[in-house]
Amino acid sequence: MVDFIPDNSLCPDNVFNMFVPFKAQYIEKNNRVDTTLFYELIDVLTNNRAPIREYLLSYVSDIFQNPAKSPKTGILFKGIEGAGKDMLINFIRNIMCYDGSPLNKETSYVMDVSNLDQLFGKFNYGLSRKLIVNLSELKGKESYQYDGNLKTFVVADTHHIEKKGVDPWNERNHKRIFGTTNGDNSLNLSPHNRRWSVFLTAMPREKSFYEKLGPQLTNIEFLNSLYSEFMDFTITADITKPISTEEMEEMQELNVNPLYKFCYEFFKEKKVLEEPYKKYVYFGKKDKNDIFIRNNHFVEHMFVPWLSETLEYGNNYADKVGFKKLKLQMNKIGIGMKQKKINDTNYRCYNIKLDDDFQILKAHYDWDKWEEEATEL
């Protein structure tokens, strides 16, 4: 039997392990060289924030301390080019595989991904026997196209591998996921994101810093010293969960469905009973909290004007989504349609109970979270 288990101590005796141990060697403290430059790079990548620094060092150290156990989370570095985002990946790559001879895709445990088709297209053999997936310059359009695939990929127990001319097979997921981006909204992060941490990097250091650090990528003594420090590092952060950062929360808020924010303001906060909207509201016979709104009034006189005021989504959002999809989205948060007789004519209306606790809506738009952040600001 053949398998890929990146920890020989976990490999059964009857299994041939395809894993080749990391090239870097553990050395005692008194034999190590100064690695301060690397930790200065970490300061740049974490924007000099101590909790983020601790999380990143815990995440990287866990790669070497527990290589067979994926935390099933990923890290996205957001920032302008030149900060050194790829340099971190190259240090990890070389600690794993560099021995003075040239690296190639077969001998590296890192898969560099410039196009998500490399992961989710028909043939993805490059993913086989990899421990790191580096999503380089991730763009929102592409990540949204593969949103479901990407979310599943991070947390999957196994990955499906296909190679041309060979029957497909499954491999256990031992991978850590890193990504880099210059964009503000490169991942579809929901308010309940459990997969991705997002780190805004600092501005790039002076050129001389990278000129000093660059040669250490092929300095065996430096790589051995770093590896030894990672093996000695006390992991304190829970890397199975993302760490909250301002940049992650901004990305989450950008991905909140505008209809949910609208419903919170108009129905939970009862803005619908204010001018100029209340003239489009019809009340139930027995309960003034039981209101009805004709679907065309809902879109034309409430939702679209609100979109114009927010300046976040564009006036044509409702047109692009269309009435049918708006209806489905309203159903998703527990707001359905009923027949209502208005001036002797029956109309299909949205029916909202203003005294409801809107817990289904809250599951999609956690207003406590956003209100708390607004208060802090």
Secondary structure, 3 states (H helix, E strand, C coil): CEECCCCHHHCCCCCEECCCCCCCCCCCHHHCCCCHHHHHHHHHHCCCCHHHHHHHHHHHHHHHHCCCCCCCCEEEEECCCCCCHHHHHHHHHHHHHCCCCCCCCCCCCEEEECCCHHHHCCCCHHHCCCCEEEECCCCHHHHHHCHHHHHHHHHCCEEEECCCCCCCEEEECCCEEEEEECCCCCCCCCCCCCCEEEEECCCCCCHHHHHHHHHHHHCHHHHHHHHHHHHHCCCCCCCCCCCCCHHHHHHHHHCCCHHHHHHHHHHHCCHHHCCCCHHHCEECCCCCCEEEEEHHHHHHHHHHHHHHHHCCCCCCHHHHHCHHHHHHHHHHCCCCEEEEEECCEEEEEEEEECCCCCHHHHHHCCHHHHHHHHHHC
